[in-house]
């Protein structure tokens, strides 16, 4: 049987009892950017990207721009997305994206609770990046907290990253108060993916040893993040302070803890990078998704309806 999925994804789907469901919906993954998706991209002001740095560590980074900074098109019979932005010089992916690299990306609109993933190959352009798409698909709105942009600060004011090998008290507080984060992973062949995770504040916990844990809530059954972790433990996490523009980036190793009635992910950071004013966007307070389970009440039934 031809499958949309690589062996790690199929293994994760089997462990979760979702193989049949995953194959049923696998047709949503395309190499083309449909017109409705192209229109969605034109309206966006943020893009989360995931890739490996020059040492092979996975990171998730935030790119922002005025609506229109993401544009879909066709070049040499391949669908591409042009990004009129690139990581700031202090970003861990800045050097890696000066040349051709595997890239995962997710465009997310908290105001409408819509998101779209584009995975492929990125190449630098004078304006930023051009991503040639290998996988294009939309995700359902579950666990996206509704927010709207209230203001945009002038650009060019981002501070240098504060780099550490452990979490500070402020980092721990930012993580445990978060209702959203993003995770970057890659397959054994290096194909990168960026994904969104959301829940009520407190859904991400920090253990005394500095490891992060969170429940894996039911989603689209494709298991792309968990499938990558079945093959390669390297992962990168991105937390955003929506009101100040501060970002917290972590790189390290993740693993899935498969339980009989639930599953959790555990991530151990190797490096932590905190950057003030990394984003010019200032967002409203969150309106939490009605799909968010109560914190501590993990439930692995349900889908994206």
C-alpha positions, -999 to 999 in steps of 0.1 A, spaced: 0 0 0 13 35 -9 13 56 22 16 93 29 36 85 60 71 74 68 78 43 90 81 63 123 47 79 117 31 46 109 46 31 141 32 60 162 -2 56 146 -2 19 153 8 24 190 -21 49 193 -46 26 174 -50 52 147 -35 35 116 -68 32 97 -79 67 105 -46 82 95 -47 64 61 -82 76 56 -73 113 60 -38 111 45 -51 125 12 -53 160 27 -15 162 24 -6 177 -10 24 192 -27 2 221 -41 -10 252 -23 -47 255 -31 -61 290 -39 -78 292 -5 -46 284 13 -27 310 -8 -53 336 3 -49 325 39 -11 330 37 -15 365 23 -34 375 54 -9 363 79 16 382 100 35 353 116 52 320 106 68 295 128 97 275 112 116 245 123 150 233 110 183 219 122 211 242 129 247 236 116 254 213 146 223 192 138 202 205 167 165 212 161 150 246 167 117 263 162 119 300 154 94 328 148 92 350 117 69 380 114 59 406 88 31 427 76 3 408 59 16 399 24 50 388 36 39 352 28 31 346 -9 24 313 -27 34 308 -63 46 283 -89 83 281 -100 94 255 -125 62 236 -120 66 234 -83 45 252 -57 66 276 -36 60 299 -7 81 331 -6 88 345 29 98 381 30 116 376 63 145 356 77 157 348 112 174 376 131 212 373 134 209 361 170 185 333 161 200 298 161 187 291 126 202 323 111 233 306 97 217 273 87 192 292 65 218 310 45 219 279 23 195 252 11 179 234 41 150 211 50 123 233 66 90 228 84 67 257 87 33 265 102 13 296 95 -12 302 123 -39 328 127 -50 329 164 -78 353 155 -96 328 133 -81 297 149 -68 285 115 -34 270 107 -16 256 78 16 235 75 41 237 47 71 213 48 98 213 22 131 228 12 141 264 19 166 284 -1 177 320 7 164 349 -15 172 386 -14 140 392 5 141 362 28 134 325 20 117 305 -7 102 272 4 95 246 -22 66 226 -9 67 188 -4 38 187 21 9 212 24 -21 207 46 -44 224 70 -51 214 106 -83 217 126 -88 246 151 -86 225 182 -65 239 211 -58 272 194 -64 301 218 -81 330 201 -61 362 201 -60 394 179 -31 417 172 -36 449 192 -4 467 181 28 464 162 60 477 177 87 493 155 111 468 141 148 465 148 146 466 186 151 429 194 177 422 221 205 397 220 195 362 231 203 352 267 218 317 263 219 291 290 221 253 295 193 254 321 160 271 328 159 302 349 130 309 373 116 333 347 118 306 320 100 281 342 73 306 349 68 314 312 65 278 304 41 268 332 19 298 324 19 291 287 -13 281 268 6 276 235 39 265 222 54 251 190 76 221 184 100 213 156 111 178 148 126 159 118 124 124 103 153 100 98 157 114 63 159 150 76 124 162 66 115 189 91 81 196 106 67 224 128 36 218 149 14 237 173 5 226 208 -21 243 230 -41 238 262 -51 257 294 -22 273 313 -4 246 333 -7 219 306 31 220 303 49 211 335 85 215 345 100 186 365 126 193 392 153 181 369 143 207 343 125 183 319 93 195 303 63 172 301 29 177 285 -1 155 275 -6 146 239 -42 156 232 -62 140 204 -58 156 170 -58 147 134 -44 111 139 -15 117 115 11 116 144 37 136 124 55 150 155 53 117 174 63 98 143 94 119 139 103 113 176 100 76 170 129 80 147 149 109 159 147 124 195 160 158 185 134 185 190 131 223 193 104 242 213 93 278 209 73 297 236 60 332 228 50 359 254 21 372 233 19 405 253 57 415 252 72 398 222 97 378 242 105 343 229 119 313 246 136 287 224 148 253 236 166 226 219 171 191 232 157 156 231 121 145 232 104 111 238 69 98 239 57 80 270 31 56 258 5 48 285 -24 24 285 -50 53 288 -30 83 279 3 94 264 27 122 274 58 137 259 89 144 278 115 169 266 149 175 281 165 208 270 202 211 262 202 248 255 178 276 263 176 310 245 155 338 258 152 369 235 134 400 245 114 420 219 119 391 194 84 398 179 69 432 171 34 418 175 14 425 206 -16 403 210 -47 405 232 -54 382 261 -64 347 252 -99 333 247 -92 297 255 -103 269 231 -134 250 242 -116 218 233 -89 223 260 -92 195 285 -90 204 322 -53 204 332 -44 170 346 -74 153 330 -58 137 300 -81 121 275 -70 104 243 -104 99 227 -119 122 202 -109 138 169 -109 172 152 -146 176 148 
